[in-house]
């Protein structure tokens, strides 16, 4: 009886670990890659073979989160604040050796772009032309 109970506890523990590791996707973002207008120019240059370095790789946003040369953020949880228009996301971020949480607000604008607010600072992310149709 005891081995069966231990096996059941181990199986339950593994299942909970798997669920905890399941990725949260920002499906509200939609397909493609988003960046600032200047960042999209850099995305296009990279698609044409531009060398990748800290100056040429912009911060981008996809349904997987933010990605840049020096760090990234993934979605931990997402709450829809206003149906189809605003979402609050808890993010897990890392920059270099530092890791920490972040709370971001995403707002879909009329032109399809996303206004992202982090610590009171707004940034407009547009869908990059290099990714349209993919």
C-alpha positions as CSV (number, residue, x, y, z in Angstrom):
1,X,0.0,0.0,0.0
2,X,2.8,2.4,0.9
3,X,4.6,2.1,-2.5
4,X,1.4,2.7,-4.3
5,X,0.8,5.9,-2.3
6,X,4.3,7.1,-2.9
7,X,3.9,6.4,-6.6
8,X,0.7,8.3,-6.7
9,X,2.2,11.3,-4.9
10,X,5.2,11.3,-7.4
11,X,2.8,11.1,-10.4
12,X,0.7,14.0,-9.0
13,X,3.8,16.1,-8.3
14,X,5.0,15.5,-11.9
15,X,1.6,16.5,-13.3
16,X,1.5,19.7,-11.2
17,X,5.1,20.6,-12.4
18,X,4.1,20.1,-16.0
19,X,1.0,22.4,-15.6
20,X,3.2,25.0,-13.9
21,X,5.7,24.9,-16.8
22,X,3.0,25.2,-19.4
23,X,3.5,28.4,-21.4
24,X,1.0,31.2,-21.3
25,X,0.5,32.7,-24.7
26,X,-0.6,36.3,-25.5
27,X,-3.0,35.1,-28.2
28,X,-4.7,38.6,-28.1
29,X,-1.6,39.9,-29.8
30,X,-2.3,37.9,-32.9
31,X,0.1,36.5,-35.5
32,X,3.3,38.2,-36.6
33,X,6.0,40.3,-34.9
34,X,5.4,43.7,-33.4
35,X,8.0,46.4,-32.7
36,X,8.2,50.2,-32.6
37,X,8.1,51.8,-36.1
38,X,11.9,52.2,-35.9
39,X,12.2,48.6,-34.6
40,X,10.3,47.3,-37.6
41,X,12.9,48.9,-39.9
42,X,15.5,46.9,-38.0
43,X,13.4,43.7,-38.3
44,X,13.3,44.3,-42.1
45,X,17.1,44.9,-42.2
46,X,17.7,41.7,-40.2
47,X,15.5,39.8,-42.7
48,X,17.8,41.1,-45.5
49,X,20.9,39.8,-43.8
50,X,21.9,42.7,-41.5
51,X,24.4,41.6,-38.9
52,X,22.8,40.9,-35.5
53,X,24.2,43.0,-32.6
54,X,23.0,45.1,-29.7
55,X,22.5,48.1,-32.1
56,X,20.6,46.3,-34.8
57,X,18.3,43.9,-32.9
58,X,15.2,45.7,-31.7
59,X,12.8,44.7,-28.9
60,X,10.0,42.7,-30.5
61,X,6.6,41.5,-29.2
62,X,4.9,38.3,-30.2
63,X,2.3,36.1,-28.6
64,X,5.3,34.5,-26.8
65,X,6.3,37.8,-25.1
66,X,9.0,40.4,-25.6
67,X,12.4,39.5,-27.0
68,X,15.5,41.7,-27.4
69,X,19.3,41.5,-27.6
70,X,19.8,41.9,-23.9
71,X,16.7,40.3,-22.4
72,X,13.2,38.9,-22.7
73,X,9.8,38.7,-20.9
74,X,7.3,35.8,-21.1
75,X,3.7,35.9,-20.1
76,X,2.9,34.4,-16.7
77,X,-0.8,35.3,-16.6
78,X,-3.2,37.5,-18.7
79,X,-6.4,39.1,-17.6
80,X,-8.7,40.8,-20.1
81,X,-9.6,44.2,-18.6
82,X,-11.8,45.4,-21.5
83,X,-13.3,42.9,-23.9
84,X,-11.2,42.7,-27.0
85,X,-9.4,46.0,-26.2
86,X,-7.3,45.9,-23.0
87,X,-5.3,43.2,-21.2
88,X,-3.2,43.2,-18.1
89,X,-0.3,40.8,-18.1
90,X,2.0,39.5,-15.4
91,X,5.4,38.9,-17.0
92,X,8.5,37.1,-16.0
93,X,11.5,39.0,-17.3
94,X,15.2,38.5,-17.5
95,X,17.8,41.0,-18.6
96,X,21.4,39.7,-18.4
97,X,21.8,38.0,-15.1
98,X,18.8,39.7,-13.5
99,X,15.3,38.2,-13.4
100,X,12.1,39.6,-12.0
101,X,8.4,40.1,-12.5
102,X,6.8,42.9,-14.4
103,X,3.2,44.1,-14.8
104,X,2.2,45.4,-18.3
105,X,-1.0,46.8,-19.7
106,X,-1.7,46.2,-23.4
107,X,-4.3,48.2,-25.4
108,X,-5.4,47.4,-28.9
109,X,-5.7,50.7,-30.8
110,X,-8.1,51.4,-33.7
111,X,-5.3,51.1,-36.3
112,X,-4.4,47.6,-35.0
113,X,-1.3,48.7,-33.1
114,X,-0.7,47.9,-29.5
115,X,-0.1,50.5,-26.8
116,X,2.0,48.8,-24.1
117,X,2.3,50.5,-20.7
118,X,5.1,49.5,-18.4
119,X,5.7,51.4,-15.1
120,X,3.7,54.4,-16.5
121,X,5.6,54.6,-19.8
122,X,3.7,54.0,-23.0
123,X,5.2,52.5,-26.2
124,X,3.4,51.9,-29.4
125,X,4.1,48.5,-31.1
126,X,3.0,48.1,-34.7
127,X,2.9,44.9,-36.7
128,X,6.1,44.7,-38.8
129,X,5.6,44.6,-42.6
130,X,8.3,42.0,-43.0
131,X,6.1,39.6,-41.2
132,X,2.7,40.3,-42.9
133,X,1.3,37.4,-44.8
134,X,3.3,34.8,-42.8
